[in-house]
Amino acid sequence: MRHLLRMAGHSARTNMHARNLAIVWAPNLLRSRDIEASGFNGTAAFMEVRVQSIVVEFILTHVEQLF
């Protein structure tokens, strides 16, 4: 998480701020076996990934307090 936070620190050049990093990394960091097992697709999968990205974004914006 600290590494991702460092990457977010370069967002002026990369446009990879905490939200974009969360969108990219959330499915890997918070892997959902429910989605994989049930074969969610479409809206249900999108909503699950959305929740995951919100959680990862929260963690990234509060790394110092959490870790």
ROMIDO-496769 format. One record per residue: x, y, z of N, C-alpha, C, O in turn; residue number from 0. Coordinates in pm, whole numbers, plus 50000, padded with zeros to 5 digits. Example, Ala and Ser with C-alpha at 12.3 -4.5 7.8 and 13.67 -1.06 7.14 Angstrom:
2
PT   n.u   n.v   n.w  ca.u  ca.v  ca.w   c.u   c.v   c.w   o.u   o.v   o.w seq
PT 51319 49431 50780 51230 49550 50780 51320 49670 50780 51424 49668 50846   0
PT 51285 49775 50708 51367 49894 50714 51290 50003 50787 51341 50114 50804   1
% end
This chain:
67
PT   n.u   n.v   n.w  ca.u  ca.v  ca.w   c.u   c.v   c.w   o.u   o.v   o.w seq
PT 50083 49881 50000 50000 50000 50000 50088 50126 50000 50057 50225 49933   0
PT 50195 50120 50074 50284 50237 50075 50344 50261 49935 50363 50376 49894   1
PT 50373 50154 49865 50425 50169 49729 50320 50236 49639 50353 50326 49562   2
PT 50196 50192 49649 50090 50255 49570 50073 50401 49608 50046 50485 49522   3
PT 50089 50431 49736 50081 50570 49780 50194 50652 49717 50172 50766 49676   4
PT 50314 50594 49710 50425 50665 49644 50393 50688 49498 50422 50794 49443   5
PT 50333 50588 49434 50294 50604 49293 50192 50716 49279 50199 50794 49184   6
PT 50098 50725 49371 49998 50832 49367 50063 50968 49383 50011 51068 49334   7
PT 50177 50973 49450 50249 51098 49466 50301 51155 49335 50336 51273 49328   8
PT 50307 51073 49232 50352 51117 49100 50234 51139 49005 50251 51141 48883   9
PT 50116 51157 49061 49995 51166 48978 49992 51286 48885 49922 51284 48784  10
PT 50067 51391 48918 50070 51507 48829 50128 51468 48692 50089 51524 48589  11
PT 50221 51373 48692 50282 51329 48567 50213 51206 48508 50207 51190 48387  12
PT 50163 51120 48594 50111 50991 48547 49958 50983 48540 49904 50894 48475  13
PT 49891 51075 48606 49745 51075 48619 49694 50950 48692 49578 50913 48680  14
PT 49782 50886 48768 49744 50770 48847 49733 50812 48993 49817 50777 49076  15
PT 49629 50886 49022 49603 50926 49160 49538 50809 49233 49515 50704 49173  16
PT 49508 50827 49360 49458 50717 49444 49335 50650 49382 49325 50527 49386  17
PT 49245 50726 49327 49123 50666 49269 49156 50576 49151 49104 50465 49142  18
PT 49240 50623 49060 49276 50540 48944 49354 50416 48986 49331 50308 48933  19
PT 49445 50432 49080 49520 50317 49130 49425 50216 49194 49440 50095 49177  20
PT 49328 50266 49268 49231 50178 49333 49150 50100 49231 49125 49981 49249  21
PT 49109 50166 49125 49030 50099 49021 49111 49986 48958 49058 49878 48932  22
PT 49238 50012 48933 49324 49913 48868 49359 49798 48962 49356 49682 48922  23
PT 49393 49829 49086 49445 49729 49178 49340 49659 49263 49365 49548 49311  24
PT 49224 49718 49281 49123 49660 49371 49085 49516 49338 49078 49433 49429  25
PT 49060 49482 49212 49022 49343 49184 49129 49241 49224 49097 49125 49252  26
PT 49255 49283 49226 49363 49192 49265 49385 49193 49416 49412 49088 49475  27
PT 49373 49308 49477 49396 49318 49621 49279 49263 49702 49299 49203 49808  28
PT 49159 49282 49653 49040 49235 49724 48964 49137 49635 48846 49156 49604  29
PT 49031 49035 49597 48973 48936 49506 48846 48877 49565 48842 48838 49681  30
PT 48742 48870 49483 48613 48820 49527 48587 48681 49470 48565 48665 49350  31
PT 48589 48584 49556 48561 48448 49511 48414 48433 49476 48376 48346 49398  32
PT 48329 48518 49535 48186 48514 49501 48164 48544 49354 48085 48477 49287  33
PT 48235 48644 49304 48222 48680 49162 48272 48565 49076 48209 48528 48977  34
PT 48386 48510 49113 48443 48401 49034 48355 48276 49038 48334 48212 48934  35
PT 48305 48242 49154 48226 48119 49170 48090 48127 49101 48045 48030 49040  36
PT 48026 48241 49112 47891 48252 49056 47891 48300 48912 47787 48300 48846  37
PT 48007 48342 48864 48013 48388 48726 47940 48519 48705 47882 48542 48598  38
PT 47942 48606 48808 47879 48738 48792 47930 48804 48666 48047 48790 48630  39
PT 47843 48876 48601 47884 48958 48489 47793 49080 48486 47695 49086 48560  40
PT 47824 49172 48403 47741 49289 48388 47734 49375 48512 47837 49406 48573  41
PT 47615 49415 48550 47593 49510 48658 47641 49458 48792 47703 49533 48867  42
PT 47616 49333 48824 47656 49279 48954 47807 49282 48970 47857 49321 49075  43
PT 47880 49242 48867 48026 49245 48873 48076 49388 48884 48168 49416 48962  44
PT 48017 49479 48808 48057 49618 48813 48038 49675 48953 48125 49747 49003  45
PT 47927 49645 49017 47900 49696 49151 47999 49639 49252 48044 49711 49341  46
PT 48033 49513 49239 48131 49452 49330 48267 49518 49314 48333 49549 49414  47
PT 48311 49538 49192 48440 49603 49167 48436 49747 49216 48537 49798 49266  48
PT 48324 49812 49204 48309 49950 49253 48332 49955 49404 48404 50041 49453  49
PT 48271 49863 49476 48288 49858 49622 48434 49830 49655 48491 49893 49744  50
PT 48494 49737 49584 48635 49705 49607 48723 49828 49585 48812 49855 49665  51
PT 48698 49902 49479 48782 50019 49450 48762 50128 49554 48858 50199 49586  52
PT 48642 50143 49605 48618 50243 49711 48697 50206 49836 48755 50293 49901  53
PT 48699 50078 49870 48773 50033 49988 48923 50056 49969 48989 50107 50059  54
PT 48976 50020 49854 49119 50039 49829 49154 50188 49826 49258 50227 49878  55
PT 49069 50269 49769 49094 50414 49769 49097 50467 49912 49183 50548 49946  56
PT 49005 50422 49995 49003 50463 50136 49134 50423 50204 49194 50502 50277  57
PT 49177 50300 50182 49301 50253 50242 49419 50338 50195 49504 50376 50276  58
PT 49423 50367 50066 49533 50448 50012 49535 50588 50071 49643 50643 50097  59
PT 49420 50646 50092 49417 50782 50146 49439 50787 50297 49455 50894 50354  60
PT 49441 50669 50361 49462 50663 50506 49574 50566 50545 49571 50508 50654  61
PT 49672 50548 50456 49779 50452 50482 49850 50481 50614 49875 50389 50692  62
PT 49881 50605 50640 49957 50637 50761 49880 50603 50888 49939 50558 50986  63
PT 49750 50625 50887 49669 50593 51005 49648 50443 51020 49641 50393 51133  64
PT 49637 50372 50910 49606 50229 50916 49729 50141 50937 49721 50036 51001  65
PT 49844 50183 50884 49963 50100 50892 50069 50173 50970 50178 50121 50990  66
% end
